[in-house]
Amino acid sequence: MRTIKVELGEGAREDRSYDIVVDRGLLDRIGGAMRDMGFSGRCTLITNPTVGALYSGRVLESLKAGGLQPVVIEVPDGEEYKTLAEVSKVYDRLIEERMERGSAIVALGGGVVGDMAGFVAATFLRGVPFIQVPTTLLAQVDSSVGGKTGVNHPLGKNLIGAFYQPRAVFIDPDVLETLEERELKAGLAEVIKYGVIWDEAFFSFLEENSKALAGRGGDEIVTAIERSCSIKAEVVSRDERESGLRCILNFGHTFGHAIEALTGYTRFKHGEAVSVGMVMAAALSVSLGLTPERTMLRIRDLLVDMGLPVEAPGIDGQDLVETMRLDKKVRAGAIRFVLVEEIGSVVVREVEEERIKASFALLSACSGG
Ligand SMILES: NC(=O)c1ccc[n+]([C@@H]2O[C@H](COP(=O)([O-])OP(=O)(O)OC[C@H]3O[C@@H](n4cnc5c(N)ncnc54)[C@H](O)[C@@H]3O)[C@@H](O)[C@H]2O)c1
């Protein structure tokens, strides 16, 4: 078992630090862990029908064995249901069940369930305790850690939300066995991102073990989850509200979000779009003279080894730039990017549109196009 601490809050009075626990078979011990944290009485397990059918039975047993009295609320499976309308139905159920301020909400599922349940926990009765039990690789290494919660708005993704930290994150790597291969790989894109932005040794580990990881690995996947969580924990501890350092977690995401938007959020999974976006960000870094071409090739080769896409054929460069300009993270017309200097080290820069377009030529040269 490995425990990673997310250090948050100044001094003992405002200590919002919490543990991320990673262990095989942990699903069966969540109730005991919550009892040890001081939880008792009623709680709500929020999941969806897919994950619920696979795992809610075990989690419910464990919660009961820990002395808790759980109620299950299911939200529909799918990004299209990450809405205020669905959240509102959850509030209705919580009120009907007469849940109170001390009644914890436990999120069992991928990033969609975690983001929605977290937003419910942040807002119901002005905030109730929140526990994350992430079940996709993306949720285990990214969305469950760091306190970003929220839902989509018809005009854009994740536009409604709150920073609200969980009290604990319980990660059972064994649940990845039932995850679809494409979902696993989409999570691996975020794992690779941590190597690029923070830790060259970790990146080398991923290179050496790419085949095992893409085949969902044995202990390699557990190491990858642990290291990814510790890097995210470190970044979030230093900059909880994304006023500076935390934005490096968006490496590949400015391009990635635009690719997702231009393809109607259907052709690429988020992690796949980020995979293409990381190669584009690396090409931009090369074309600005920040890093040699071999850095970009190393990133691209690892993504290819993991079975991830590294190009988005059919997307027009001009459309991509225009879509990035509309992104909510673009300030005063200038497009900001996280760019790589070397594996393990990135910088944030504003880049003129002409320079971005110039970098596309480098990409097509590398792909032989
Ligand atoms: N809060 C954050 O910091 C943050 C960060 C990144 C992404 N996100 C959000 O995360 C969401 C994407 O999350 P995701 O990629 O986990 O997608 P998801 O939650 O839609 O899960 C993908 C699919 O896998 C299924 N599933 C989940 N666990 C499973 C398991 N163990 N076995 C079999 N099937 C399983 C789900 O039911 C779903 O059909 C997006 O809404 C995105 O905005 C949030």
The ligand as a MOL file (V3000), in Angstrom:
LIG
                    3D

  0  0  0     0  0            999 V3000
M  V30 BEGIN CTAB
M  V30 COUNTS 44 48 0 0 0
M  V30 BEGIN ATOM
M  V30 1 N -11.5390 17.4880 -12.3330 0
M  V30 2 C -10.4570 17.4470 -13.0460 0
M  V30 3 O -9.3760 17.9030 -12.6360 0
M  V30 4 C -10.4900 16.7660 -14.3730 0
M  V30 5 C -9.2930 16.4580 -15.0420 0
M  V30 6 C -9.3670 15.7650 -16.2460 0
M  V30 7 C -10.6070 15.3740 -16.7610 0
M  V30 8 N -11.7310 15.6810 -16.0720 0 CHG=1
M  V30 9 C -13.0500 15.2580 -16.5710 0
M  V30 10 O -13.0860 13.8460 -16.5730 0
M  V30 11 C -14.0600 13.4120 -17.5110 0
M  V30 12 C -13.4990 12.2240 -18.2670 0
M  V30 13 O -13.2620 11.1930 -17.3510 0
M  V30 14 P -12.9930 9.6830 -17.8210 0
M  V30 15 O -12.0210 9.6960 -18.9160 0
M  V30 16 O -12.7430 8.9140 -16.5930 0 CHG=-1
M  V30 17 O -14.3760 9.2810 -18.5140 0
M  V30 18 P -15.7330 8.6260 -17.9290 0
M  V30 19 O -15.9550 9.0170 -16.5500 0
M  V30 20 O -16.7790 8.9590 -18.9300 0
M  V30 21 O -15.4160 7.0610 -17.9930 0
M  V30 22 C -15.2120 6.4420 -19.2350 0
M  V30 23 C -16.0970 5.2000 -19.3890 0
M  V30 24 O -15.5430 4.1360 -18.6280 0
M  V30 25 C -16.5400 3.5680 -17.7840 0
M  V30 26 N -15.8340 3.0390 -16.6290 0
M  V30 27 C -15.3190 3.7240 -15.5930 0
M  V30 28 N -14.5910 2.9050 -14.8100 0
M  V30 29 C -14.6590 1.6750 -15.3400 0
M  V30 30 C -14.1190 0.4190 -14.9920 0
M  V30 31 N -13.2790 0.2760 -13.9660 0
M  V30 32 N -14.4090 -0.6540 -15.7590 0
M  V30 33 C -15.2060 -0.5090 -16.8570 0
M  V30 34 N -15.7300 0.6560 -17.2480 0
M  V30 35 C -15.4650 1.7410 -16.4970 0
M  V30 36 C -17.4840 4.6970 -17.5400 0
M  V30 37 O -18.7540 4.2410 -17.1420 0
M  V30 38 C -17.5150 5.3930 -18.8990 0
M  V30 39 O -18.3820 4.7350 -19.7610 0
M  V30 40 C -14.3810 14.6060 -18.3850 0
M  V30 41 O -15.6590 15.0790 -18.0390 0
M  V30 42 C -13.3310 15.6420 -18.0050 0
M  V30 43 O -13.8050 16.9630 -18.1080 0
M  V30 44 C -11.7000 16.3520 -14.8960 0
M  V30 END ATOM
M  V30 BEGIN BOND
M  V30 1 1 1 2
M  V30 2 2 2 3
M  V30 3 1 2 4
M  V30 4 1 4 5
M  V30 5 2 4 44
M  V30 6 2 5 6
M  V30 7 1 6 7
M  V30 8 2 7 8
M  V30 9 1 8 9
M  V30 10 1 8 44
M  V30 11 1 9 10
M  V30 12 1 9 42
M  V30 13 1 10 11
M  V30 14 1 11 12
M  V30 15 1 11 40
M  V30 16 1 12 13
M  V30 17 1 13 14
M  V30 18 2 14 15
M  V30 19 1 14 16
M  V30 20 1 14 17
M  V30 21 1 17 18
M  V30 22 2 18 19
M  V30 23 1 18 20
M  V30 24 1 18 21
M  V30 25 1 21 22
M  V30 26 1 22 23
M  V30 27 1 23 24
M  V30 28 1 23 38
M  V30 29 1 24 25
M  V30 30 1 25 26
M  V30 31 1 25 36
M  V30 32 1 26 27
M  V30 33 1 26 35
M  V30 34 2 27 28
M  V30 35 1 28 29
M  V30 36 1 29 30
M  V30 37 2 29 35
M  V30 38 1 30 31
M  V30 39 2 30 32
M  V30 40 1 32 33
M  V30 41 2 33 34
M  V30 42 1 34 35
M  V30 43 1 36 37
M  V30 44 1 36 38
M  V30 45 1 38 39
M  V30 46 1 40 41
M  V30 47 1 40 42
M  V30 48 1 42 43
M  V30 END BOND
M  V30 END CTAB
M  END
